């Protein structure tokens, strides 16, 4: 197949292209040339800004398009309209954050999505991200009503993830010592390996699939304890896990999700469904999962090869030490 990737030189796009090339597909990349511009020399690179000029796409045709980089409906609309007659199928990478009510258990693809009072807003933040992605979906469905594929992933993890929302844990436990871990070992979590997600998306495209799909691990498949165990197996020195209660961490101003990655307090009823999305439709369509140990190992191997960088998620070693000392003092008084 001849595939056009909008974006594609970072994380999910990068994994998609690696697998697509290995499957023998012909790849065209349309990107700004700013992130990893020298990747994939065997692909055709069209350098441009999708927000201002898509003229380089004119006069061409692709079997399918994968849009990994639209966050604003105006930008999604420009691409969808420009490509209506230039491709047979359009895949849009959305997010589970589109759903309006994360307090519900077992949210499937029929659940209501979030809405904005002002749909012209283009500032992407924690409040607008999901509803803006939902509006992007509408633009794609409007332009490709019968041949579009909407993928709603949860937390994507693995090699090349620059968000550090998963990478923090293999990296932190690799160093050993007393590790501050939030909640309890039994706490259920959901995430999906970037290569599992990419391989499945490509299979759907190759099979001419359409529709909307939640894409995540099955609810209950992973726990924080199992993740910590997998990380401990790769540690270079002994690890002691200190499980700190949600209330303590919140009282100390630790931010859920980004302060200690993967952590969502269990006593927050508004987030009861955050790690309990229904992915049965994706599994029935062929989504499969590699062992957790493999994801952890590949993530750590990649992290150890990275040049020095500023961490985007997690707490500093100094802050962790302070919290551990306070937690242990509090426990000794009991």
MIMI-490553 format. One record per residue (C-alpha): residue number from 1; residue in three letters; x, y, z. Coordinates in Angstrom, 3 decimals. Example, Ala and Ser with C-alpha at 12.3 -4.5 7.8 and 13.67 -1.06 7.14 Angstrom:
2
+-----+------+----------+----------+----------+
!  nr ! rest !     east !    north !       up !
+-----+------+----------+----------+----------+
!   1 !  ALA !   12.300 !   -4.500 !    7.800 !
!   2 !  SER !   13.670 !   -1.060 !    7.140 !
+-----+------+----------+----------+----------+
This chain:
334
+-----+------+----------+----------+----------+
!  nr ! rest !     east !    north !       up !
+-----+------+----------+----------+----------+
!   1 !  UNK !    0.000 !    0.000 !    0.000 !
!   2 !  UNK !    0.966 !    3.628 !   -0.478 !
!   3 !  UNK !    0.515 !    5.434 !    2.840 !
!   4 !  UNK !    0.646 !    9.126 !    3.682 !
!   5 !  UNK !    1.576 !    9.980 !    7.264 !
!   6 !  UNK !    0.790 !   13.461 !    8.560 !
!   7 !  UNK !    3.447 !   14.013 !   11.208 !
!   8 !  UNK !    5.218 !   10.769 !   11.851 !
!   9 !  UNK !    8.727 !   11.479 !   13.071 !
!  10 !  UNK !    7.959 !   11.178 !   16.784 !
!  11 !  UNK !    6.726 !    8.341 !   19.015 !
!  12 !  UNK !    3.541 !    6.770 !   17.584 !
!  13 !  UNK !    4.192 !    8.052 !   14.080 !
!  14 !  UNK !    7.735 !    6.754 !   14.239 !
!  15 !  UNK !    6.601 !    3.295 !   15.322 !
!  16 !  UNK !    3.915 !    3.223 !   12.631 !
!  17 !  UNK !    6.433 !    4.047 !    9.926 !
!  18 !  UNK !    8.991 !    1.514 !   11.157 !
!  19 !  UNK !    6.387 !   -1.258 !   11.014 !
!  20 !  UNK !    4.833 !   -0.063 !    7.747 !
!  21 !  UNK !    8.221 !   -0.058 !    6.019 !
!  22 !  UNK !    9.008 !   -3.509 !    7.388 !
!  23 !  UNK !    5.655 !   -4.677 !    5.969 !
!  24 !  UNK !    6.644 !   -3.445 !    2.517 !
!  25 !  UNK !    4.431 !   -0.370 !    2.313 !
!  26 !  UNK !    5.459 !    2.770 !    0.441 !
!  27 !  UNK !    5.558 !    5.787 !    2.771 !
!  28 !  UNK !    5.119 !    9.499 !    2.145 !
!  29 !  UNK !    5.767 !   11.764 !    5.122 !
!  30 !  UNK !    4.318 !   15.245 !    5.313 !
!  31 !  UNK !    5.963 !   17.101 !    8.184 !
!  32 !  UNK !    7.703 !   20.346 !    9.127 !
!  33 !  UNK !   11.186 !   18.871 !    9.142 !
!  34 !  UNK !   11.804 !   19.928 !   12.742 !
!  35 !  UNK !   11.750 !   16.649 !   14.695 !
!  36 !  UNK !   14.115 !   13.880 !   13.602 !
!  37 !  UNK !   14.246 !   15.138 !    9.992 !
!  38 !  UNK !   16.814 !   12.531 !    8.935 !
!  39 !  UNK !   14.718 !    9.514 !    9.877 !
!  40 !  UNK !   13.444 !    7.148 !    7.192 !
!  41 !  UNK !   15.523 !    8.144 !    4.150 !
!  42 !  UNK !   13.736 !    5.434 !    2.161 !
!  43 !  UNK !   10.437 !    7.357 !    2.497 !
!  44 !  UNK !    9.344 !   10.348 !    0.427 !
!  45 !  UNK !    9.503 !   13.462 !    2.620 !
!  46 !  UNK !    7.251 !   16.425 !    1.851 !
!  47 !  UNK !    8.287 !   19.338 !    4.038 !
!  48 !  UNK !    5.530 !   21.781 !    4.869 !
!  49 !  UNK !    3.251 !   23.172 !    7.548 !
!  50 !  UNK !   -0.189 !   21.573 !    7.544 !
!  51 !  UNK !   -1.688 !   24.657 !    9.185 !
!  52 !  UNK !   -0.781 !   26.975 !    6.324 !
!  53 !  UNK !   -0.055 !   25.125 !    3.094 !
!  54 !  UNK !   -0.994 !   21.638 !    1.910 !
!  55 !  UNK !   -0.304 !   22.340 !   -1.762 !
!  56 !  UNK !    2.483 !   19.723 !   -1.890 !
!  57 !  UNK !   -0.186 !   17.045 !   -1.539 !
!  58 !  UNK !   -2.012 !   18.080 !   -4.708 !
!  59 !  UNK !   -1.910 !   15.780 !   -7.726 !
!  60 !  UNK !   -1.000 !   12.697 !   -5.722 !
!  61 !  UNK !   -2.934 !    9.687 !   -4.451 !
!  62 !  UNK !   -2.531 !    7.316 !   -1.516 !
!  63 !  UNK !   -4.331 !    4.160 !   -0.503 !
!  64 !  UNK !   -4.634 !    5.463 !    3.046 !
!  65 !  UNK !   -3.722 !    8.448 !    5.212 !
!  66 !  UNK !   -2.757 !    8.305 !    8.891 !
!  67 !  UNK !   -3.129 !   11.604 !   10.731 !
!  68 !  UNK !   -1.113 !   11.560 !   13.950 !
!  69 !  UNK !   -0.787 !   15.293 !   14.492 !
!  70 !  UNK !   -4.113 !   17.173 !   14.483 !
!  71 !  UNK !   -5.253 !   18.664 !   17.789 !
!  72 !  UNK !   -7.362 !   21.574 !   16.547 !
!  73 !  UNK !  -10.496 !   21.076 !   14.415 !
!  74 !  UNK !   -9.577 !   23.811 !   11.940 !
!  75 !  UNK !   -6.295 !   22.020 !   11.226 !
!  76 !  UNK !   -8.026 !   18.634 !   10.937 !
!  77 !  UNK !  -10.577 !   20.153 !    8.562 !
!  78 !  UNK !   -7.904 !   21.576 !    6.250 !
!  79 !  UNK !   -6.248 !   18.189 !    5.839 !
!  80 !  UNK !   -9.477 !   16.222 !    5.501 !
!  81 !  UNK !  -10.842 !   18.557 !    2.838 !
!  82 !  UNK !   -7.554 !   18.622 !    0.946 !
!  83 !  UNK !   -7.335 !   14.819 !    0.914 !
!  84 !  UNK !  -10.962 !   13.901 !    0.172 !
!  85 !  UNK !  -10.171 !   12.989 !   -3.435 !
!  86 !  UNK !   -6.563 !   11.962 !   -2.834 !
!  87 !  UNK !   -7.000 !    8.888 !   -0.633 !
!  88 !  UNK !   -9.280 !    5.883 !   -0.232 !
!  89 !  UNK !   -9.188 !    5.855 !    3.566 !
!  90 !  UNK !   -8.400 !    8.261 !    6.419 !
!  91 !  UNK !   -7.188 !    7.162 !    9.854 !
!  92 !  UNK !   -7.246 !    9.734 !   12.642 !
!  93 !  UNK !   -5.434 !    9.238 !   15.949 !
!  94 !  UNK !   -7.698 !   10.628 !   18.661 !
!  95 !  UNK !   -7.727 !    9.902 !   22.410 !
!  96 !  UNK !   -9.787 !    8.350 !   25.202 !
!  97 !  UNK !   -9.836 !   11.861 !   26.664 !
!  98 !  UNK !  -12.699 !   12.711 !   24.279 !
!  99 !  UNK !  -15.247 !   11.169 !   26.656 !
! 100 !  UNK !  -17.345 !   13.561 !   28.686 !
! 101 !  UNK !  -17.725 !   11.561 !   31.890 !
! 102 !  UNK !  -14.773 !    9.568 !   33.222 !
! 103 !  UNK !  -16.715 !    8.631 !   36.377 !
! 104 !  UNK !  -18.400 !    5.781 !   34.514 !
! 105 !  UNK !  -16.999 !    2.241 !   34.471 !
! 106 !  UNK !  -16.736 !    0.470 !   31.122 !
! 107 !  UNK !  -16.942 !    3.438 !   28.760 !
! 108 !  UNK !  -17.273 !    2.186 !   25.196 !
! 109 !  UNK !  -17.293 !    3.909 !   21.816 !
! 110 !  UNK !  -20.966 !    4.899 !   22.098 !
! 111 !  UNK !  -20.483 !    7.113 !   25.162 !
! 112 !  UNK !  -20.937 !   10.877 !   24.937 !
! 113 !  UNK !  -17.912 !   13.015 !   24.160 !
! 114 !  UNK !  -16.963 !   16.308 !   25.762 !
! 115 !  UNK !  -18.110 !   19.621 !   24.345 !
! 116 !  UNK !  -16.834 !   23.185 !   24.426 !
! 117 !  UNK !  -19.016 !   26.241 !   24.986 !
! 118 !  UNK !  -16.832 !   28.035 !   22.447 !
! 119 !  UNK !  -15.845 !   25.689 !   19.628 !
! 120 !  UNK !  -13.532 !   28.283 !   18.103 !
! 121 !  UNK !  -11.070 !   27.896 !   20.993 !
! 122 !  UNK !   -7.653 !   26.736 !   19.788 !
! 123 !  UNK !   -5.690 !   26.721 !   23.036 !
! 124 !  UNK !   -4.912 !   23.108 !   23.926 !
! 125 !  UNK !   -4.769 !   22.431 !   27.666 !
! 126 !  UNK !   -6.042 !   19.918 !   30.183 !
! 127 !  UNK !   -9.610 !   21.163 !   29.859 !
! 128 !  UNK !   -9.811 !   21.583 !   26.081 !
! 129 !  UNK !   -7.658 !   18.722 !   24.818 !
! 130 !  UNK !  -10.365 !   16.047 !   24.818 !
! 131 !  UNK !  -13.234 !   18.157 !   23.433 !
! 132 !  UNK !  -10.963 !   19.580 !   20.717 !
! 133 !  UNK !   -9.988 !   16.061 !   19.672 !
! 134 !  UNK !  -13.683 !   15.155 !   19.563 !
! 135 !  UNK !  -14.278 !   18.086 !   17.215 !
! 136 !  UNK !  -11.358 !   16.893 !   15.076 !
! 137 !  UNK !  -13.052 !   13.511 !   14.833 !
! 138 !  UNK !  -16.212 !   15.200 !   13.558 !
! 139 !  UNK !  -14.246 !   16.912 !   10.800 !
! 140 !  UNK !  -12.782 !   13.599 !    9.650 !
! 141 !  UNK !  -16.146 !   11.836 !    9.762 !
! 142 !  UNK !  -17.728 !   14.675 !    7.814 !
! 143 !  UNK !  -15.143 !   14.430 !    5.036 !
! 144 !  UNK !  -14.877 !   10.602 !    5.063 !
! 145 !  UNK !  -18.261 !    9.320 !    6.306 !
! 146 !  UNK !  -17.823 !    5.776 !    5.001 !
! 147 !  UNK !  -14.081 !    5.215 !    4.964 !
! 148 !  UNK !  -12.598 !    6.705 !    8.099 !
! 149 !  UNK !  -10.956 !    5.013 !   11.057 !
! 150 !  UNK !  -10.984 !    6.820 !   14.412 !
! 151 !  UNK !   -8.527 !    5.415 !   16.979 !
! 152 !  UNK !   -8.932 !    6.510 !   20.618 !
! 153 !  UNK !   -5.838 !    5.364 !   22.517 !
! 154 !  UNK !   -5.293 !    5.613 !   26.233 !
! 155 !  UNK !   -1.804 !    6.173 !   27.573 !
! 156 !  UNK !    0.652 !    5.063 !   24.892 !
! 157 !  UNK !    3.948 !    3.813 !   26.314 !
! 158 !  UNK !    7.252 !    2.402 !   25.204 !
! 159 !  UNK !   10.252 !    3.340 !   23.133 !
! 160 !  UNK !   10.552 !    6.999 !   22.035 !
! 161 !  UNK !    7.941 !    8.288 !   24.509 !
! 162 !  UNK !    9.137 !   11.782 !   25.364 !
! 163 !  UNK !    6.309 !   12.461 !   27.844 !
! 164 !  UNK !    8.016 !   10.307 !   30.535 !
! 165 !  UNK !    4.595 !    9.309 !   31.880 !
! 166 !  UNK !    5.641 !    5.646 !   31.849 !
! 167 !  UNK !    9.404 !    5.859 !   31.330 !
! 168 !  UNK !    9.860 !    7.369 !   34.792 !
! 169 !  UNK !    9.202 !    4.028 !   36.486 !
! 170 !  UNK !   11.675 !    1.733 !   34.642 !
! 171 !  UNK !   14.278 !    4.498 !   34.940 !
! 172 !  UNK !   13.645 !    5.157 !   38.624 !
! 173 !  UNK !   13.680 !    1.506 !   39.708 !
! 174 !  UNK !   16.759 !    0.796 !   37.620 !
! 175 !  UNK !   18.680 !    3.061 !   40.011 !
! 176 !  UNK !   17.506 !    1.036 !   43.028 !
! 177 !  UNK !   17.130 !    2.212 !   46.623 !
! 178 !  UNK !   13.975 !    3.266 !   48.442 !
! 179 !  UNK !   11.348 !    4.109 !   45.822 !
! 180 !  UNK !    8.193 !    6.119 !   46.536 !
! 181 !  UNK !    5.228 !    4.443 !   44.846 !
! 182 !  UNK !    1.664 !    5.783 !   44.991 !
! 183 !  UNK !   -1.389 !    3.931 !   46.252 !
! 184 !  UNK !   -1.440 !    0.155 !   46.544 !
! 185 !  UNK !    0.044 !   -2.746 !   44.545 !
! 186 !  UNK !   -3.488 !   -3.866 !   43.626 !
! 187 !  UNK !   -4.313 !   -0.546 !   41.905 !
! 188 !  UNK !   -5.457 !   -1.347 !   38.349 !
! 189 !  UNK !   -3.911 !    0.666 !   35.499 !
! 190 !  UNK !   -4.368 !    0.825 !   31.732 !
! 191 !  UNK !   -1.850 !    1.622 !   28.999 !
! 192 !  UNK !   -0.837 !    0.303 !   25.594 !
! 193 !  UNK !    2.561 !   -0.432 !   24.074 !
! 194 !  UNK !    3.222 !    1.807 !   21.069 !
! 195 !  UNK !    4.226 !   -1.147 !   18.889 !
! 196 !  UNK !    1.146 !   -3.192 !   19.789 !
! 197 !  UNK !   -0.983 !   -0.170 !   18.903 !
! 198 !  UNK !    0.884 !    0.503 !   15.661 !
! 199 !  UNK !    0.783 !   -3.089 !   14.431 !
! 200 !  UNK !   -2.958 !   -3.282 !   15.066 !
! 201 !  UNK !   -3.675 !    0.042 !   13.334 !
! 202 !  UNK !   -1.774 !   -1.103 !   10.262 !
! 203 !  UNK !   -3.692 !   -4.380 !   10.189 !
! 204 !  UNK !   -6.979 !   -2.486 !   10.327 !
! 205 !  UNK !   -5.883 !   -0.278 !    7.438 !
! 206 !  UNK !   -4.664 !   -3.234 !    5.385 !
! 207 !  UNK !   -8.048 !   -4.909 !    5.926 !
! 208 !  UNK !   -9.999 !   -1.790 !    4.932 !
! 209 !  UNK !  -11.609 !   -1.367 !    8.359 !
! 210 !  UNK !  -13.599 !    1.687 !    9.389 !
! 211 !  UNK !  -15.285 !    2.926 !   12.540 !
! 212 !  UNK !  -14.345 !    4.151 !   16.005 !
! 213 !  UNK !  -12.204 !    2.094 !   18.376 !
! 214 !  UNK !  -11.034 !    2.525 !   21.955 !
! 215 !  UNK !   -7.420 !    1.347 !   22.119 !
! 216 !  UNK !   -5.926 !    0.379 !   25.459 !
! 217 !  UNK !   -5.095 !   -2.672 !   27.537 !
! 218 !  UNK !   -8.120 !   -4.511 !   28.944 !
! 219 !  UNK !   -9.354 !   -3.148 !   32.264 !
! 220 !  UNK !   -7.656 !   -5.108 !   35.031 !
! 221 !  UNK !   -4.916 !   -6.551 !   32.839 !
! 222 !  UNK !   -2.189 !   -4.592 !   34.677 !
! 223 !  UNK !   -1.679 !   -3.389 !   38.236 !
! 224 !  UNK !    0.860 !   -1.004 !   39.720 !
! 225 !  UNK !    2.330 !   -3.895 !   41.672 !
! 226 !  UNK !    2.908 !   -5.936 !   38.522 !
! 227 !  UNK !    4.521 !   -2.936 !   36.830 !
! 228 !  UNK !    6.840 !   -2.417 !   39.780 !
! 229 !  UNK !    7.752 !   -6.121 !   39.779 !
! 230 !  UNK !    8.627 !   -5.949 !   36.069 !
! 231 !  UNK !   10.775 !   -2.868 !   36.654 !
! 232 !  UNK !   12.507 !   -4.471 !   39.657 !
! 233 !  UNK !   13.647 !   -7.354 !   37.469 !
! 234 !  UNK !   15.855 !   -4.931 !   35.532 !
! 235 !  UNK !   17.199 !   -2.915 !   38.471 !
! 236 !  UNK !   20.965 !   -2.596 !   38.767 !
! 237 !  UNK !   20.819 !   -2.594 !   42.583 !
! 238 !  UNK !   18.304 !   -3.695 !   45.246 !
! 239 !  UNK !   14.949 !   -1.891 !   45.364 !
! 240 !  UNK !   12.727 !   -1.209 !   48.348 !
! 241 !  UNK !    9.203 !   -0.135 !   47.435 !
! 242 !  UNK !    7.461 !    2.298 !   49.781 !
! 243 !  UNK !    3.748 !    2.440 !   48.957 !
! 244 !  UNK !    2.402 !    5.809 !   50.110 !
! 245 !  UNK !   -1.307 !    6.455 !   50.601 !
! 246 !  UNK !   -3.227 !    8.745 !   48.273 !
! 247 !  UNK !   -4.223 !   11.111 !   51.088 !
! 248 !  UNK !   -0.612 !   11.589 !   52.146 !
! 249 !  UNK !    0.566 !   12.356 !   48.627 !
! 250 !  UNK !   -2.291 !   14.772 !   47.996 !
! 251 !  UNK !   -1.671 !   16.554 !   51.294 !
! 252 !  UNK !    1.973 !   16.975 !   50.261 !
! 253 !  UNK !    0.992 !   18.575 !   46.968 !
! 254 !  UNK !    2.073 !   15.717 !   44.699 !
! 255 !  UNK !    0.279 !   15.982 !   41.369 !
! 256 !  UNK !   -1.572 !   12.897 !   40.170 !
! 257 !  UNK !   -0.651 !   11.599 !   36.720 !
! 258 !  UNK !    2.403 !   13.794 !   36.083 !
! 259 !  UNK !    3.927 !   14.188 !   39.570 !
! 260 !  UNK !    3.949 !   10.441 !   40.090 !
! 261 !  UNK !    3.139 !    8.919 !   36.697 !
! 262 !  UNK !    0.184 !    6.544 !   36.286 !
! 263 !  UNK !   -1.182 !    7.622 !   39.676 !
! 264 !  UNK !   -4.869 !    8.538 !   39.884 !
! 265 !  UNK !   -6.269 !    8.687 !   43.460 !
! 266 !  UNK !   -8.782 !    5.921 !   44.028 !
! 267 !  UNK !  -11.030 !    8.059 !   46.219 !
! 268 !  UNK !  -11.871 !   10.467 !   43.378 !
! 269 !  UNK !  -15.323 !    9.418 !   42.109 !
! 270 !  UNK !  -15.013 !   11.668 !   39.057 !
! 271 !  UNK !  -12.176 !    9.447 !   37.783 !
! 272 !  UNK !  -13.615 !    6.028 !   38.632 !
! 273 !  UNK !  -13.634 !    4.993 !   34.972 !
! 274 !  UNK !  -10.205 !    6.371 !   34.131 !
! 275 !  UNK !   -8.584 !    2.932 !   34.181 !
! 276 !  UNK !  -11.677 !    0.951 !   33.266 !
! 277 !  UNK !  -12.373 !    1.689 !   29.597 !
! 278 !  UNK !  -14.055 !   -0.973 !   27.482 !
! 279 !  UNK !  -11.719 !   -2.129 !   24.697 !
! 280 !  UNK !  -13.639 !   -5.247 !   23.681 !
! 281 !  UNK !  -14.294 !   -3.896 !   20.172 !
! 282 !  UNK !  -10.572 !   -3.428 !   19.536 !
! 283 !  UNK !   -9.741 !   -6.877 !   20.911 !
! 284 !  UNK !  -12.384 !   -8.473 !   18.708 !
! 285 !  UNK !  -10.815 !   -6.712 !   15.721 !
! 286 !  UNK !   -7.392 !   -8.207 !   16.476 !
! 287 !  UNK !   -5.624 !   -5.968 !   19.020 !
! 288 !  UNK !   -3.091 !   -8.070 !   20.937 !
! 289 !  UNK !   -0.623 !   -7.321 !   23.720 !
! 290 !  UNK !    3.013 !   -8.189 !   24.331 !
! 291 !  UNK !    4.209 !   -9.198 !   27.819 !
! 292 !  UNK !    4.594 !   -6.311 !   30.254 !
! 293 !  UNK !    8.213 !   -7.305 !   30.847 !
! 294 !  UNK !    8.973 !   -6.716 !   27.167 !
! 295 !  UNK !    7.491 !   -3.215 !   27.203 !
! 296 !  UNK !    9.442 !   -2.341 !   30.342 !
! 297 !  UNK !   12.699 !   -3.714 !   28.946 !
! 298 !  UNK !   12.385 !   -1.897 !   25.599 !
! 299 !  UNK !   11.468 !    1.335 !   27.351 !
! 300 !  UNK !   14.441 !    1.113 !   29.693 !
! 301 !  UNK !   16.868 !    0.201 !   26.915 !
! 302 !  UNK !   15.765 !    3.248 !   24.965 !
! 303 !  UNK !   15.874 !    5.523 !   28.023 !
! 304 !  UNK !   19.437 !    4.465 !   28.857 !
! 305 !  UNK !   20.493 !    5.373 !   25.311 !
! 306 !  UNK !   19.020 !    8.885 !   25.474 !
! 307 !  UNK !   21.247 !   11.922 !   25.884 !
! 308 !  UNK !   20.796 !   13.991 !   29.082 !
! 309 !  UNK !   17.392 !   15.657 !   29.172 !
! 310 !  UNK !   14.909 !   17.407 !   31.423 !
! 311 !  UNK !   12.277 !   15.027 !   32.755 !
! 312 !  UNK !    8.707 !   15.965 !   31.852 !
! 313 !  UNK !    7.044 !   13.744 !   34.441 !
! 314 !  UNK !    7.948 !   12.396 !   37.849 !
! 315 !  UNK !    9.506 !   13.980 !   40.919 !
! 316 !  UNK !   13.129 !   14.876 !   41.568 !
! 317 !  UNK !   15.319 !   12.640 !   43.715 !
! 318 !  UNK !   15.483 !   15.395 !   46.332 !
! 319 !  UNK !   11.704 !   15.692 !   46.483 !
! 320 !  UNK !   11.327 !   11.920 !   46.648 !
! 321 !  UNK !   13.770 !   11.738 !   49.572 !
! 322 !  UNK !   11.841 !   14.426 !   51.435 !
! 323 !  UNK !    8.539 !   12.617 !   50.942 !
! 324 !  UNK !    9.983 !    9.249 !   51.913 !
! 325 !  UNK !   11.433 !   10.644 !   55.130 !
! 326 !  UNK !    8.137 !   12.261 !   56.056 !
! 327 !  UNK !    6.144 !    9.139 !   55.217 !
! 328 !  UNK !    8.428 !    6.915 !   57.306 !
! 329 !  UNK !    8.288 !    9.361 !   60.246 !
! 330 !  UNK !    4.499 !    9.327 !   60.120 !
! 331 !  UNK !    4.427 !    5.537 !   60.030 !
! 332 !  UNK !    6.811 !    5.283 !   62.995 !
! 333 !  UNK !    4.439 !    7.407 !   65.095 !
! 334 !  UNK !    1.543 !    5.046 !   64.531 !
+-----+------+----------+----------+----------+
